[in-house]
Amino acid sequence: MEQPPTKTKIKFLKAFDELFNEVWRYIVLFGGRNSGKSKSTAQALLIRGRAKKLRILCTREIQNTIRDSVHKLLKDMIAEYEFSDYKVMNDSIINTITGTEFIFKGLKHNITEIKSMEGIDICWVEEAQSITKESIDILTPTIRKPGSQIIFTFNRFFELDPVYIEYVQKKRSNAFVKHINYDVLERAGLLSDVIKAEIEEDRKYPSLFAYKWLGEPLSQSESSILSRDDVLEAMNREAESDGQYIFGVDVARLGSDTIVFWARKGLKTVNTKQFGKSRIPKTCDLLERFIEQTVPHEENEEEPAYQLRIRKLELKIDDTGVGGGVTDEMLKRGWNAIAINFGGRAKNHDKYPNMISEGWFELGDILDQIDLPMMPQLLMELTTRQWKQDAKGKRRVESKDDYKSRGFKSPDLGDACIICYYVPKNRKVRAFANKPSIFN
């Protein structure tokens, strides 16, 4: 008669708790190296396999031998935790009490065999950045048992890795997605001194650092407007906050877009905030609150004087579509709202066909002076927007729709940043009859 499994204390990182949540069809964990993705997934699956009978397929795009798989990781962990209820064989692992079975197959050379598999409860796809769209399309309907899950763990490689496009860019209601980097282990005191030293050494090489430790893709298109190295340097820079507060607002147009508020003081970004799409009055309420949270009161400044002062600050709003309504409402409320129409005429019309193109290239001109927040999504948006020269020799930035058609989500953070740092030719607010007397 089999003995009950031994009890073992395991330090499990809270960042990976969703690996135990059976509600998700997909669990997607991506990021840089030494973030604990693979180890935590292996831990969770071994623990779950001790609780009840599961059939677990461990796969990757190419697995020529068992040594290419996570078999060794699971084997070493079983030994470390003294899980005597697991029996490790050359090409499989079985729990002798619950009957849980781990199977190891490569996708590319075993696709027919995998398609015929029945009763898979969990499929773990390791090194998922390498799997093709074809493999994804075959795998997902194969894992068809009610309540079954597919877990993807990966470090990004290219801008358009199929797994990234399918499960990160496309927001699925049945998917849990998390970007996890080395700081998870660092906060838990699990990052070795050797790795810490390597991380610090790699900081000297921004693009390598972003790829290895921040989970950013390795390559960048030659048509990209902004260099990843330059953006990363801005994210690691501490610019002086010398100058006026200036605000930029990118207003959500479609259901999947987000509203983004951006604030800078001089050339230093001091605050950013994202919200879901909302009606114009609520958007304006949120914007007023954002400004008040960003700009402090001066010493002994009374509230009426403070309100008068902040309402004179530049508030540049994306005026296209529903943004025009936000501009109008903020003018009604007495704010110095400046309409920015990125489809409008550029200051240097001989060089740029529209304002959006000029805004992107002007940001590139001052990128060596400003500082930006270290945000992976912002890094992605600022370094993947492309441009081309039109028939008249003008530099034109690709449209937002074209950008999204390449598999990216709406670049709302990037556009808000552009709006905030762009300097219009003349700062004229749109005339509004009910503008309060503080501007007279």
N, C-alpha and C positions, 0 to 999 in steps of 0.2 A: 504493500500500500504506500502510495506516494505521501511524503511528508508535506505539510503546508509550507509555502515559500517563506524564507527567512526575512525578518524585518531589518531594513538597512536605512540609515539616515543619509539622505542625499541633499546636497545644497543645490536647489533648483532656482534659476534666476526668474524673478517675477515678470520680467519683460517678455517671457515666453509662455505665460500662463495659458494663452489661447490655444496652445497645442493640446490642451486637455478638453477643450470645448467642442463637443460633437455637433453643435448646431451648424458649423461652417462646412460648406461643400469644398471650398478652397481655402487653404492657409498659405500665404505667400510671405516669405521672410527673405529680404535681400539687403545688401549693404556691403561694407568693407570687410577686410580680413580681421581675424581675431575678435569676432563679435559674438561667438558662442552659438551661431545658428545650427551648425551640424551637430555639435555635442548636445545641445539642448533638445533637438529633435530626436536624437538617438535615445536620450534619457527618457523623454516623454513616451516614446513608442515601447520601450522596454517595460516601463511602469504600467502603461495601459495594457500591454500584453500579459501582464501578471494578474490583472484584475478580471479579464474575461477572454474568451477565445476570439482571436482575430487572425485574419489572413492578410499579411502585410507584404506588398510588393515594393522592393527597393530598386529603383531604376535610375538610369541616366542615358544620354543619347548613345554613347559608345561604351561598351563594356566587353573588352576582348577576353579578359580573365577575371576571376573572382577578386583578384588583387586590385582591380580598377573600381571596385564597389565600396560600399560602406560596411561590408562584412567585417573587416578588421576593426573598425571603430566600435561596432557593436560587440564584437568578441572581447576586445580590451576592456570595455565598460562592464561587461558581464563578470569578467575576472576581478576588476577593481571593486565592484559592489558585492562580490561573492553571491551572485544570483545562481544558486545551485539548482534551481528549477529549470534553468535553460540548458539545453544540450546543443553544443556547437558542432556542426558537421562541415565538411569541406565546401558545400555549396548551399547550405541552408542552416537555419537556426530554429529550434523547436522548444516550446515550453512544455515540459513533461506533465505539468499539472493542469493548466488551462487548455492546452492544445494549440496555443498561438503558434503560427508559422511565419517565418521571414523568408521570402523568396528573392533572389537577386538575378535580374535580367537586364541586358542592354536593350534600348529601344530599336536602334537602327538594324541590328542583325537578327532580332528575335520578334519582329513586329507581328508575324503570323501567329506565333505561339502566344504572345501576349493578348492578341485579339480574341483568342479562343479561351482565355482564362476566365473562370467563373468564381464568383463569391469573394472578390477582393474587397476587404473592408477599408484599407488605407493604402494609398500609393504614395511613396516618398520619392520625389524626383530631385536628386542631388545634382549640383553643377548645372542647374536648369537653364543658365544663360546659353548653353550649347545646344539645346534641343531646337529642332526645326518646327516651323508652323505645321508641316505635314505630320510630324510625330505628335504634336499637340492635338491635332484634329482626329487622329486615330486613337490616342490614349484616352481622351476625356469620355467618349461614349463607351469605351471598354470597361471603365470603372463605373459600373452601372447599378451595383447593388444598392437598394434603398438605405440611406444614411451613410453611404460611403464617402470618403474624403480623399482629396489629393493635396499633398503638401509639396510646395516648391521652395527650395532653398538655393540661393545663388548670389554671386557677385557679378555685377553688370560687366559686360565686355564691350559691346557696340551700342551706339545710340538707339538702334532699333532692334534689340534682341527680341525675338518673337514672344518670349514669356513675359517680358516687361510690358510690351504693347498690349498683350491679351489680358493680363491680370493686374497690372498697376495702372496703366493709362486708362483702360476701360474700367470704370467703376462698377463693380458687380455687387449687388445686394447680398449675394451668398458667399462673398469672399472677405476674409480678414487679411489685410495687407499691412506690413510693418517694415519700415526702413530702419535697420539696426546696425550700429557701428561699434568700434572698439570701446567707446566710452561706457557701454553697458558693463563690460568686464572690469573696466578701470574703477567705476564707482563701487563695484562689489569687491574690490581688492584682489581680483583674480588675474590682473594683467602683469606678466612677469617683467622684471627689470630689463631683460634682453629685448623684449618687444617694445617697451617704452622707449628705449634708446634708439631702436630702429625707426619708430614713428617720428621721433624728434629729428633724426638724420634726414628722413624723407621730406620733412617740412621745407627743406632747402629747394626741393624740386616740386613746385605746386601741382603740376599735372600728374606726376607719379603719385604724389600724396593723395590726390583726389581719387585716383583709380584704386590704389591699394587700401586706403584707410577710410574713405568716405563713400565708397560704393558707386563712384561715378564712372561712366564709360571711358574706355581708353582712348578712342579715336575721336577726332572732331573734323567735320567737313571743312574743306578749303573755302567753301562759300559762306561759312558762318561769319557773322558781322563782328562779334566780339571774341577775343581770344580767351580760352579757359584760364590760362596762366594769369592774364591781366585781371580777370574777374576774381580769381582766387586771391590775388595780391590785394585787391580792394577789400575783400572779405577779411583779410588778416591785418588790415591797416587801421590805425587809430587817427583819424583826421581830427583837426581842431574844430570845435563847435563855435566858430566865430562867424556871426552873421545872423540874419533874420530867420525865423521859422517860416518854412514854405511847405505847402501840402499838395499832394497829388491824389486824385481819386479816379480809379478805374471802375466803371459801373457795369454790373453784370447785364448782358444782353439776352442770353439764352439760359435754359434751365440748369445746365451743367456748369455755367460760368460762376465765378465768385466775385463779390465786391471786395476791392482792396483799397485801403487807405494807407498812404505813405507820407511820412513826415521827415523833413531834414532841417538842420540848423546850419546855415552856411553850406559846406560840402559834406557834412556828417549826417548820415541817416540816424535818426533818434527814435523812430517808432514805426511799426507797421502792424496792420491788423487785417484779417480776412473774415468775410461774412458770406453766408449764403444769400441767394437772391431774395430781395424783399421789396415791398412797395415803397414808393418815393418818400412819403412822410417818415416812415420808419428808418429808411436809409439816411435821411437828413438828421434824424434824432441821433442815430449812431455816430454820424460824422461829427456833430456838435460835441458829443460826449468824448469822442476820440481827441478832438482838438483841445478840449479842456483838460483831459488827462495828460496831454503831451506838453502843453505850455504852462509852466508854473506861474504863480502869482509873484509879482515883485514885492520887495520888502515894504510893508505897510500900505500895500495897494488895496484900495476899496473895490468891492465887487463891480460897481458901475464903471469905474475906470478900467478894470481888467477886461470886462466885456467889450468896452469900446476899443481897447487895444487889440484884442485877438480878432475882432471882426474886420480889422484893417489888414490882417495878414493875407498873403497871396494864397488863394485856394483854387487850384487849377483842376478842372473837372473834365473828364472825357465826355464831350458834348454830343457824341453820336447816339442815335436811337434814344433809349430811355434816359440816357445821361443828360439830355437837354432838359428833361423835367426836373432832375436833381439840381442843375444849374439855376433854373428859374426859382425853385423853392428856396434855395440858399440865398438868392438875391432878395426874395421876399422877406426873409428872416434877417436881412441886414448884413450879410457876409460879403466880403470882397471876392466874389466868385468869378473866375475867369474861364470862359468857354474854350476848350481845346478840341478842335476838330481835326483829328489825325489825317483825314482825307483831304483837308484843305490845303491851300497854297503854302509852300515852304518859304522861309525868309530868303534863302538862296535858291530861287526857282531855276536858275541855270544849271545847278548841280543836283538838285533833288526834285522828283516829280510831285512830292507831297510832304506834309508835315511829319508823318510817322517815320518816313525814311530819314528825314533830317534829324529827328529826335534820336533815333538809334545811333547814327554816326556821330552826333554831337556828344552822346554819352561816352562813346569810345574815345573821343578827344580828351575828356576830363577823367577817364577811368583811373589814371595814375595819380589823381589828387583826392578823389572821394573815398569814403569807406562805406561798405555794404554789410548787411547782416549775413552771417554764415548760415544759409538756408539751402539745403540740397535742391529743393524745387526751384528756387530762384536761380541757382547755378545752372540747372538744366535749361530753364527758359531763356536766360541771357546768352547761352553759348550754343543754342541750336537754331536760332532764327537765322535765316539765310537771305542773301541778296543777289541781285544780278544787275547788269548794266542794260538799260533799254536801248531802243534804236536811236535815241537822241543823245546817248552817252551819259544819261543820268543814272545815279545809283538808286535802285528801287528795292525796298525791303518787301519780302513776300507777305502777302495778305494773311490775316489771322485765319481765314478759312483754308487757305493753302497749307498753312503751318499745321492746322489740325488734321488736314487730310493725309499728312505724312505720319499720323499715328500719335501726335502729341495732344495733350489737353490744352485748353485755352490758356495762353500765356498772360494771365491776369496780373501776377506779381511783377513780371517784366514790364508790362505796359504801365502799371502804376509807378514803377521806378522811373521809366522814361518820362512820364508826364511830370513827375515831381522835379526832375533835374532839367527839363527842357525850358529854355528861355524864349518865350514868344517875342515876335518883332515889336509889338506894342501891347501893353497890358491893359487893354480896354475891356471893361465889363460890359455885358449886354445891357442896354438901357431897360430900365424897368420902372414903371410909373409909381409903384407902391414902395420904392426903396426908402427905408427909414431915414430920418433927418440927420442921423450921425454921419452920413456921407455927403451932406449938403455943404 
